[in-house]
Amino acid sequence: MAEENQEDVKPTADDAQVVEKTTAGETLAHELAPNVDSQAGNANATEAGKERGKRSQKIGIVASDKMQKTVVVRVDRLVLHPKYRRYVRRTSKFMAHNETDAVIGDKVRIVETRPLSARKRWRVVEIVQKAAK
């Protein structure tokens, strides 16, 4: 039964291994040398980015910019109160890495990222609307 399963599996050109069948019915796997072509490496990097899935995004207002390369973004959301059936505003604050020079009052889009410090797990992607001066 194990030999039947091995015969059903057919290697494709995209696989990183080449499978050879010997006379005894055993399979041998040989690894190919890594491709050093820069264009193929870039294609693999874009495919890896697709595998990670969509990252969470939020839109909020910059509440503080007193740190270097870090801003505090206030994100408001409306939640239906369970008893009174009225919408209540809930606020969350996120520390985000700021390379776009966002200042207090700017409406920004932040995206989830790897931990950059003890409390910073977001980064500013774009400034949606500049603050009124």
C-alpha positions as CSV (number, residue, x, y, z in Angstrom):
1,M,0.0,0.0,0.0
2,A,2.9,2.4,0.7
3,E,4.3,1.7,-2.8
4,E,0.9,2.7,-4.3
5,N,1.0,6.1,-2.5
6,Q,4.6,6.7,-3.8
7,E,3.6,6.1,-7.3
8,D,0.7,8.5,-7.1
9,V,2.9,11.4,-6.1
10,K,4.4,13.2,-9.1
11,P,7.0,15.9,-8.6
12,T,6.5,19.2,-10.2
13,A,9.1,21.6,-11.6
14,D,8.4,24.1,-8.8
15,D,9.4,21.6,-6.1
16,A,12.8,22.2,-4.3
17,Q,13.6,18.5,-4.5
18,V,14.1,16.0,-7.3
19,V,12.6,12.5,-6.6
20,E,14.1,9.5,-8.3
21,K,12.7,6.0,-8.3
22,T,15.1,3.0,-8.0
23,T,14.6,-0.5,-9.2
24,A,13.6,-1.7,-5.7
25,G,10.7,0.7,-5.5
26,E,12.4,3.1,-3.0
27,T,12.5,6.8,-3.6
28,L,15.6,9.0,-3.2
29,A,15.5,12.7,-2.8
30,H,18.3,15.0,-3.8
31,E,18.2,18.7,-3.0
32,L,18.8,21.2,-5.7
33,A,21.4,24.0,-5.4
34,P,19.8,27.3,-4.3
35,N,19.0,29.6,-7.1
36,V,21.2,32.7,-7.0
37,D,19.3,34.6,-9.6
38,S,18.2,37.9,-8.0
39,Q,14.9,38.1,-10.0
40,A,13.9,34.6,-8.7
41,G,14.8,35.7,-5.1
42,N,12.5,38.8,-5.5
43,A,9.7,36.6,-6.7
44,N,10.1,34.3,-3.7
45,A,10.0,37.3,-1.4
46,T,6.7,38.5,-2.9
47,E,5.2,35.1,-2.6
48,A,6.3,34.9,1.1
49,G,4.5,38.2,1.7
50,K,1.3,36.8,0.3
51,E,1.5,33.8,2.6
52,R,1.5,36.0,5.8
53,G,-2.0,37.1,5.1
54,K,-3.6,40.5,5.6
55,R,-2.3,42.6,8.4
56,S,-4.7,44.5,10.6
57,Q,-5.1,48.2,9.8
58,K,-6.6,51.0,11.9
59,I,-7.2,54.7,11.3
60,G,-6.8,57.1,14.2
61,I,-5.6,60.5,15.3
62,V,-2.1,61.2,16.6
63,A,-2.5,62.1,20.3
64,S,1.2,62.5,21.1
65,D,4.5,62.9,19.2
66,K,6.9,63.7,22.0
67,M,9.0,60.6,21.4
68,Q,11.6,60.1,18.7
69,K,10.2,58.1,15.8
70,T,7.2,57.1,17.8
71,V,3.7,58.5,18.0
72,V,0.7,57.6,20.1
73,V,-2.4,57.0,17.9
74,R,-5.9,57.3,19.4
75,V,-8.4,55.0,17.7
76,D,-12.1,55.6,18.4
77,R,-14.8,53.0,17.8
78,L,-18.6,52.9,18.5
79,V,-19.9,50.0,20.6
80,L,-23.5,49.2,21.2
81,H,-24.3,49.3,25.0
82,P,-25.7,45.9,26.0
83,K,-28.3,47.3,28.4
84,Y,-29.2,50.8,27.1
85,R,-28.9,50.0,23.3
86,R,-27.1,53.3,22.7
87,Y,-23.8,53.7,21.0
88,V,-20.9,54.4,23.3
89,R,-17.5,55.7,22.1
90,R,-14.6,53.5,23.2
91,T,-11.0,54.8,22.7
92,S,-7.8,52.7,22.4
93,K,-4.3,54.1,22.2
94,F,-1.6,52.4,20.2
95,M,2.1,53.3,20.0
96,A,3.3,53.3,16.4
97,H,6.6,53.7,14.7
98,N,6.6,57.0,12.8
99,E,8.8,57.5,9.7
100,T,6.3,59.8,8.0
101,D,6.7,62.8,10.3
102,A,3.1,62.7,11.6
103,V,2.3,65.4,14.1
104,I,-0.4,65.9,16.8
105,G,-3.9,66.0,15.2
106,D,-3.0,64.2,11.9
107,K,-5.3,61.4,10.9
108,V,-3.1,58.4,10.1
109,R,-3.4,54.8,9.0
110,I,-1.4,52.3,11.1
111,V,-0.7,48.7,10.3
112,E,0.2,45.8,12.5
113,T,3.9,44.7,12.5
114,R,6.4,42.7,14.5
115,P,7.2,43.9,18.0
116,L,9.5,46.9,17.7
117,S,9.9,47.6,21.4
118,A,8.1,46.7,24.7
119,R,4.9,48.5,23.8
120,K,5.3,49.3,20.1
121,R,3.6,46.8,17.6
122,W,2.3,49.2,15.0
123,R,3.7,51.5,12.3
124,V,2.4,54.5,10.5
125,V,1.8,53.7,6.8
126,E,0.3,57.0,5.6
127,I,-1.0,60.3,6.7
128,V,-4.7,60.3,5.6
129,Q,-5.4,63.9,6.6
130,K,-3.0,66.6,7.9
131,A,-4.0,68.6,11.0
132,A,-5.5,72.0,10.6
133,K,-3.0,74.7,11.5
